[in-house]
Amino acid sequence: MNHRHSKIALAGSVLLALGAIAPAMAPAQTSQPAQRQQAPAMNPKDAGPPPSDAEVHHFVNAALQVQVIKQQATQQFDAAKTEADRTRIRDDAEAKMEATIKQNQLTVARYNQIFIAMQTNDKVQQKVQKAASEQQSGAASSG
């Protein structure tokens, strides 16, 4: 497993948490074993400092974009004919997820810290829920 794979391990799993928070953001169901990896155990000590409101909004924006990347990659992965194609698709998706996180003014490490905080701290979870709800209602009213 290369280093980028371990850095992004939590990036995709945040979708499960957001799916629990906001049903409209539920993750895509995948059939490939590569995407069914168990998320590492959540340790509150790994959460870092509590996220600011701005970080929470960046986190939610990044997670929504990561979800789209994951859905597209899942479709491509399911249609792939060879293991080499599946590896390329997975690597491309991970690179896109990492770039998306960075474009949303977060490092992958901080993104993962916020994810852990969301899983282990009720106050952070409530902030993320509120930001996700605002993001969804803003998207619904502008579309």
Phi and psi in degrees as GROMACS dihedral restraints (atoms count N, CA, C in turn):
[ dihedral_restraints ]
;  ai    aj    ak    al  type     phi  dphi    fc
    3     4     5     6     1   -82.8    20    10
    4     5     6     7     1   168.8    20    10
    6     7     8     9     1   -61.9    20    10
    7     8     9    10     1   -37.7    20    10
    9    10    11    12     1   -64.4    20    10
   10    11    12    13     1   -36.8    20    10
   12    13    14    15     1   -60.6    20    10
   13    14    15    16     1   -42.0    20    10
   15    16    17    18     1   -70.2    20    10
   16    17    18    19     1   -33.8    20    10
   18    19    20    21     1   -66.1    20    10
   19    20    21    22     1   -32.9    20    10
   21    22    23    24     1   -94.5    20    10
   22    23    24    25     1    -2.7    20    10
   24    25    26    27     1   -51.4    20    10
   25    26    27    28     1   -42.1    20    10
   27    28    29    30     1   -82.5    20    10
   28    29    30    31     1   -21.1    20    10
   30    31    32    33     1   -56.4    20    10
   31    32    33    34     1   -47.6    20    10
   33    34    35    36     1   -72.4    20    10
   34    35    36    37     1   -32.4    20    10
   36    37    38    39     1   -71.7    20    10
   37    38    39    40     1   -15.8    20    10
   39    40    41    42     1   -61.0    20    10
   40    41    42    43     1   -24.9    20    10
   42    43    44    45     1   -61.9    20    10
   43    44    45    46     1   -35.3    20    10
   45    46    47    48     1   -62.0    20    10
   46    47    48    49     1   -43.8    20    10
   48    49    50    51     1   -65.8    20    10
   49    50    51    52     1   -44.3    20    10
   51    52    53    54     1   -66.2    20    10
   52    53    54    55     1   -31.4    20    10
   54    55    56    57     1   -63.4    20    10
   55    56    57    58     1   -37.2    20    10
   57    58    59    60     1   -72.6    20    10
   58    59    60    61     1   -29.7    20    10
   60    61    62    63     1   -77.7    20    10
   61    62    63    64     1   -47.7    20    10
   63    64    65    66     1  -135.3    20    10
   64    65    66    67     1   108.3    20    10
   66    67    68    69     1   -53.4    20    10
   67    68    69    70     1   -32.1    20    10
   69    70    71    72     1   -68.9    20    10
   70    71    72    73     1   -14.5    20    10
   72    73    74    75     1  -104.3    20    10
   73    74    75    76     1    19.6    20    10
   75    76    77    78     1   -59.1    20    10
   76    77    78    79     1   144.4    20    10
   78    79    80    81     1   -71.3    20    10
   79    80    81    82     1   155.9    20    10
   81    82    83    84     1   -69.6    20    10
   82    83    84    85     1   143.1    20    10
   84    85    86    87     1   -78.5    20    10
   85    86    87    88     1   132.3    20    10
   87    88    89    90     1  -114.3    20    10
   88    89    90    91     1   152.7    20    10
   90    91    92    93     1  -110.8    20    10
   91    92    93    94     1   -11.5    20    10
   93    94    95    96     1   -85.2    20    10
   94    95    96    97     1   136.9    20    10
   96    97    98    99     1   -61.0    20    10
   97    98    99   100     1   -30.4    20    10
   99   100   101   102     1   -60.9    20    10
  100   101   102   103     1   -27.4    20    10
  102   103   104   105     1   -96.8    20    10
  103   104   105   106     1     5.0    20    10
  105   106   107   108     1  -102.7    20    10
  106   107   108   109     1    21.5    20    10
  108   109   110   111     1   -64.7    20    10
  109   110   111   112     1   142.0    20    10
  111   112   113   114     1   -69.9    20    10
  112   113   114   115     1   131.7    20    10
  114   115   116   117     1   -69.6    20    10
  115   116   117   118     1   146.1    20    10
  117   118   119   120     1   -62.5    20    10
  118   119   120   121     1   154.4    20    10
  120   121   122   123     1   -59.6    20    10
  121   122   123   124     1   141.2    20    10
  123   124   125   126     1   -87.7    20    10
  124   125   126   127     1   122.1    20    10
  126   127   128   129     1  -113.0    20    10
  127   128   129   130     1   118.7    20    10
  129   130   131   132     1   -54.7    20    10
  130   131   132   133     1   -27.7    20    10
  132   133   134   135     1   -66.5    20    10
  133   134   135   136     1   -21.1    20    10
  135   136   137   138     1   -84.8    20    10
  136   137   138   139     1    -1.1    20    10
  138   139   140   141     1   -78.5    20    10
  139   140   141   142     1   -15.8    20    10
  141   142   143   144     1    69.7    20    10
  142   143   144   145     1  -167.2    20    10
  144   145   146   147     1   -69.1    20    10
  145   146   147   148     1   154.1    20    10
  147   148   149   150     1   -56.6    20    10
  148   149   150   151     1   139.9    20    10
  150   151   152   153     1   -73.1    20    10
  151   152   153   154     1   146.0    20    10
  153   154   155   156     1   -73.2    20    10
  154   155   156   157     1   167.8    20    10
  156   157   158   159     1   -59.2    20    10
  157   158   159   160     1   -40.7    20    10
  159   160   161   162     1   -62.9    20    10
  160   161   162   163     1   -42.7    20    10
  162   163   164   165     1   -63.2    20    10
  163   164   165   166     1   -38.7    20    10
  165   166   167   168     1   -62.6    20    10
  166   167   168   169     1   -43.6    20    10
  168   169   170   171     1   -65.0    20    10
  169   170   171   172     1   -41.8    20    10
  171   172   173   174     1   -62.0    20    10
  172   173   174   175     1   -41.0    20    10
  174   175   176   177     1   -60.9    20    10
  175   176   177   178     1   -47.9    20    10
  177   178   179   180     1   -63.5    20    10
  178   179   180   181     1   -44.9    20    10
  180   181   182   183     1   -59.1    20    10
  181   182   183   184     1   -45.2    20    10
  183   184   185   186     1   -63.2    20    10
  184   185   186   187     1   -43.6    20    10
  186   187   188   189     1   -62.5    20    10
  187   188   189   190     1   -39.3    20    10
  189   190   191   192     1   -63.7    20    10
  190   191   192   193     1   -41.4    20    10
  192   193   194   195     1   -69.9    20    10
  193   194   195   196     1   -37.8    20    10
  195   196   197   198     1   -62.6    20    10
  196   197   198   199     1   -37.4    20    10
  198   199   200   201     1   -60.1    20    10
  199   200   201   202     1   -43.4    20    10
  201   202   203   204     1   -62.8    20    10
  202   203   204   205     1   -44.2    20    10
  204   205   206   207     1   -60.3    20    10
  205   206   207   208     1   -43.8    20    10
  207   208   209   210     1   -63.8    20    10
  208   209   210   211     1   -42.3    20    10
  210   211   212   213     1   -62.0    20    10
  211   212   213   214     1   -44.5    20    10
  213   214   215   216     1   -64.0    20    10
  214   215   216   217     1   -43.0    20    10
  216   217   218   219     1   -65.6    20    10
  217   218   219   220     1   -36.6    20    10
  219   220   221   222     1   -62.4    20    10
  220   221   222   223     1   -43.5    20    10
  222   223   224   225     1   -63.1    20    10
  223   224   225   226     1   -44.7    20    10
  225   226   227   228     1   -65.6    20    10
  226   227   228   229     1   -41.0    20    10
  228   229   230   231     1   -61.8    20    10
  229   230   231   232     1   -44.3    20    10
  231   232   233   234     1   -63.4    20    10
  232   233   234   235     1   -30.6    20    10
  234   235   236   237     1   -88.4    20    10
  235   236   237   238     1   -10.2    20    10
  237   238   239   240     1   -64.3    20    10
  238   239   240   241     1   141.8    20    10
  240   241   242   243     1   -94.1    20    10
  241   242   243   244     1   -27.8    20    10
  243   244   245   246     1  -126.7    20    10
  244   245   246   247     1   161.8    20    10
  246   247   248   249     1   -64.1    20    10
  247   248   249   250     1   -35.2    20    10
  249   250   251   252     1   -62.4    20    10
  250   251   252   253     1   -41.1    20    10
  252   253   254   255     1   -63.5    20    10
  253   254   255   256     1   -43.4    20    10
  255   256   257   258     1   -63.6    20    10
  256   257   258   259     1   -39.8    20    10
  258   259   260   261     1   -64.3    20    10
  259   260   261   262     1   -43.7    20    10
  261   262   263   264     1   -62.8    20    10
  262   263   264   265     1   -44.2    20    10
  264   265   266   267     1   -61.9    20    10
  265   266   267   268     1   -45.6    20    10
  267   268   269   270     1   -62.5    20    10
  268   269   270   271     1   -46.2    20    10
  270   271   272   273     1   -62.9    20    10
  271   272   273   274     1   -42.5    20    10
  273   274   275   276     1   -62.6    20    10
  274   275   276   277     1   -43.5    20    10
  276   277   278   279     1   -64.0    20    10
  277   278   279   280     1   -41.5    20    10
  279   280   281   282     1   -64.4    20    10
  280   281   282   283     1   -40.2    20    10
  282   283   284   285     1   -64.4    20    10
  283   284   285   286     1   -41.0    20    10
  285   286   287   288     1   -65.5    20    10
  286   287   288   289     1   -40.9    20    10
  288   289   290   291     1   -63.1    20    10
  289   290   291   292     1   -43.3    20    10
  291   292   293   294     1   -62.1    20    10
  292   293   294   295     1   -44.5    20    10
  294   295   296   297     1   -63.5    20    10
  295   296   297   298     1   -39.9    20    10
  297   298   299   300     1   -62.5    20    10
  298   299   300   301     1   -43.9    20    10
  300   301   302   303     1   -60.4    20    10
  301   302   303   304     1   -44.9    20    10
  303   304   305   306     1   -66.5    20    10
  304   305   306   307     1   -37.1    20    10
  306   307   308   309     1   -65.3    20    10
  307   308   309   310     1   -22.2    20    10
  309   310   311   312     1   -95.1    20    10
  310   311   312   313     1    26.0    20    10
  312   313   314   315     1    61.6    20    10
  313   314   315   316     1    31.6    20    10
  315   316   317   318     1  -128.4    20    10
  316   317   318   319     1   150.4    20    10
  318   319   320   321     1   -85.8    20    10
  319   320   321   322     1   161.1    20    10
  321   322   323   324     1   -61.3    20    10
  322   323   324   325     1   -39.3    20    10
  324   325   326   327     1   -61.6    20    10
  325   326   327   328     1   -43.3    20    10
  327   328   329   330     1   -69.2    20    10
  328   329   330   331     1   -39.7    20    10
  330   331   332   333     1   -54.8    20    10
  331   332   333   334     1   -47.5    20    10
  333   334   335   336     1   -66.1    20    10
  334   335   336   337     1   -37.1    20    10
  336   337   338   339     1   -62.2    20    10
  337   338   339   340     1   -43.3    20    10
  339   340   341   342     1   -65.4    20    10
  340   341   342   343     1   -38.9    20    10
  342   343   344   345     1   -60.1    20    10
  343   344   345   346     1   -46.5    20    10
  345   346   347   348     1   -63.0    20    10
  346   347   348   349     1   -44.1    20    10
  348   349   350   351     1   -59.3    20    10
  349   350   351   352     1   -40.5    20    10
  351   352   353   354     1   -62.9    20    10
  352   353   354   355     1   -35.5    20    10
  354   355   356   357     1   -79.1    20    10
  355   356   357   358     1   -23.3    20    10
  357   358   359   360     1  -116.9    20    10
  358   359   360   361     1    -3.7    20    10
  360   361   362   363     1  -134.8    20    10
  361   362   363   364     1   115.3    20    10
  363   364   365   366     1   -60.0    20    10
  364   365   366   367     1   -37.2    20    10
  366   367   368   369     1   -65.4    20    10
  367   368   369   370     1   -42.6    20    10
  369   370   371   372     1   -66.2    20    10
  370   371   372   373     1   -41.5    20    10
  372   373   374   375     1   -59.5    20    10
  373   374   375   376     1   -41.5    20    10
  375   376   377   378     1   -64.8    20    10
  376   377   378   379     1   -39.7    20    10
  378   379   380   381     1   -62.7    20    10
  379   380   381   382     1   -42.2    20    10
  381   382   383   384     1   -67.4    20    10
  382   383   384   385     1   -41.9    20    10
  384   385   386   387     1   -59.1    20    10
  385   386   387   388     1   -44.9    20    10
  387   388   389   390     1   -63.4    20    10
  388   389   390   391     1   -45.7    20    10
  390   391   392   393     1   -64.5    20    10
  391   392   393   394     1   -39.2    20    10
  393   394   395   396     1   -65.5    20    10
  394   395   396   397     1   -41.3    20    10
  396   397   398   399     1   -63.7    20    10
  397   398   399   400     1   -43.8    20    10
  399   400   401   402     1   -63.7    20    10
  400   401   402   403     1   -40.2    20    10
  402   403   404   405     1   -63.0    20    10
  403   404   405   406     1   -43.1    20    10
  405   406   407   408     1   -67.4    20    10
  406   407   408   409     1   -44.7    20    10
  408   409   410   411     1   -68.8    20    10
  409   410   411   412     1   -33.6    20    10
  411   412   413   414     1   -66.5    20    10
  412   413   414   415     1   -40.5    20    10
  414   415   416   417     1   -68.8    20    10
  415   416   417   418     1   -37.2    20    10
  417   418   419   420     1   -68.5    20    10
  418   419   420   421     1   -39.2    20    10
  420   421   422   423     1   -77.5    20    10
  421   422   423   424     1   -22.2    20    10
  423   424   425   426     1   -91.8    20    10
  424   425   426   427     1    -7.3    20    10
